[in-house]
Amino acid sequence: MAYKRCRIMNLIIISILFVAFYSFYRIISDRVCYCPRAHDQLLSLPEETCRQIRNSIILTQLKKYNHTFLMEQIKELQRCWWSVNGNALEDIRSELRACCNAGSNLLVTQANTHIGDYITYGTNRDKRIEVTENIHEMLPKVSPFPDKPFRRCSVVGNGGILLNSGCGSDIDQADFVFRFNLPPMNYAGDIGTKTDLVTANPSILHTSYSKLDEERKPFIDDLKAYKSALIVMPAFSFTSNVDVSFKVFHTLQDFESQQKVAYFHPDYLKNLALYWINKGLTARRLSSGLIIVSTALELCDEVTLYGFWPFSRGATGKPISHRYYDNKVPKPGFHSMPDEFFFYTQMHSKGILRLKIGTCY
Ligand SMILES: *[C@@H]1O[C@H](CO)[C@@H](O)[C@H](O)[C@H]1NC(C)=O
């Protein structure tokens, strides 16, 4: 009798171990191995067709391109295999390092700026601000970026195209995740949960947090969604940005937050704008999208863009909301996003970065 009970116990223990091992295996395999199950069916275009589409995009000129046609083509390319072209990436990377060098110059730091230096404002270029001891103390000691590039980066735009994309876990699998303008984070399945760097435009502090003049707790609470991410602000683009950008620093300090804020270096932004003007972009100012994409190309071995789609309709003609968290229709002529998008489609076709459009499942 005791023998039989013992056998039953053994069987139960073995079953429990088996279930535990299997669940463990599922969790680990989902994390370690990226298995593009359904993707395989989508990668259905013949390579020859893919090559033709890529070539036609690469040969298109910025001044002459047809938005509708480009939308259709980039959508088609989602059904083609994409891989990094190391040489093409290295070429643009060495150009970007030579002109701009995000690794050490993206942000104002104690390493690139000294007490008594003057910083010239990005837009009000006849005005400059002296780096006092107080300001100097607010700056990070050195650039937060490592010398060795990150293996994979996700750059997550706020485009409505992310809704129902199911791209959250793809986005989170990157080693470094960039986001824009303190976006709402309650769409984990579509946008992921990870953030390593998030930009904040002073305008959002004016509209949503009354310039941090009054209650600052809601701001601190909202920032918790970005965990330990670095917050980056264009403090020295306009003279009017300085106050509120410094207030973010003091608010984080007063609330003993572990989060840090840093400021774009206006000289970096100026050099980067010149770089893209030389490539044919005519906009007066770069969007933060193109700034961060350029930065990511310098800092990452593989860059994937999500949520970049500056059109109010999808390639199939279906309306798409401007941002994934609201449905405000963009003002026509606001920024030169479609022209910047043109560069992304070219870089996608050349294997410099991957422009992800549509679903990830
Ligand atoms: C732009 O492309 C679309 C789709 O290919 C086409 O139907 C349309 O005629 C083109 N427009 C112009 C102005 O070439």
Ligand as a Chemical Component Dictionary entry (heavy atoms), coordinates in Angstrom:
data_LIG
# 
_chem_comp.id                   LIG 
_chem_comp.type                 NON-POLYMER 
_chem_comp.pdbx_formal_charge   0 
_chem_comp.three_letter_code    LIG 
# 
loop_
_chem_comp_atom.comp_id 
_chem_comp_atom.atom_id 
_chem_comp_atom.alt_atom_id 
_chem_comp_atom.type_symbol 
_chem_comp_atom.charge 
_chem_comp_atom.model_Cartn_x 
_chem_comp_atom.model_Cartn_y 
_chem_comp_atom.model_Cartn_z 
_chem_comp_atom.pdbx_ordinal 
LIG C1 C1 C 0 0.650  59.295 -57.834 1  
LIG O1 O1 O 0 0.611  57.884 -57.664 2  
LIG C2 C2 C 0 -0.696 57.335 -57.706 3  
LIG C3 C3 C 0 -0.612 55.867 -57.325 4  
LIG O2 O2 O 0 0.412  55.187 -57.964 5  
LIG C4 C4 C 0 -1.297 57.581 -59.061 6  
LIG O3 O3 O 0 -2.616 57.011 -59.128 7  
LIG C5 C5 C 0 -1.350 59.066 -59.335 8  
LIG O4 O4 O 0 -1.817 59.305 -60.635 9  
LIG C6 C6 C 0 0.042  59.689 -59.175 10 
LIG N1 N1 N 0 -0.078 61.148 -59.234 11 
LIG C7 C7 C 0 0.706  61.886 -60.007 12 
LIG C8 C8 C 0 0.470  63.354 -59.951 13 
LIG O5 O5 O 0 1.577  61.411 -60.722 14 
# 
loop_
_chem_comp_bond.comp_id 
_chem_comp_bond.atom_id_1 
_chem_comp_bond.atom_id_2 
_chem_comp_bond.value_order 
_chem_comp_bond.pdbx_ordinal 
LIG C1 O1 SING 1  
LIG C1 C6 SING 2  
LIG O1 C2 SING 3  
LIG C2 C3 SING 4  
LIG C2 C4 SING 5  
LIG C3 O2 SING 6  
LIG C4 O3 SING 7  
LIG C4 C5 SING 8  
LIG C5 O4 SING 9  
LIG C5 C6 SING 10 
LIG C6 N1 SING 11 
LIG N1 C7 SING 12 
LIG C7 C8 SING 13 
LIG C7 O5 DOUB 14 
# 
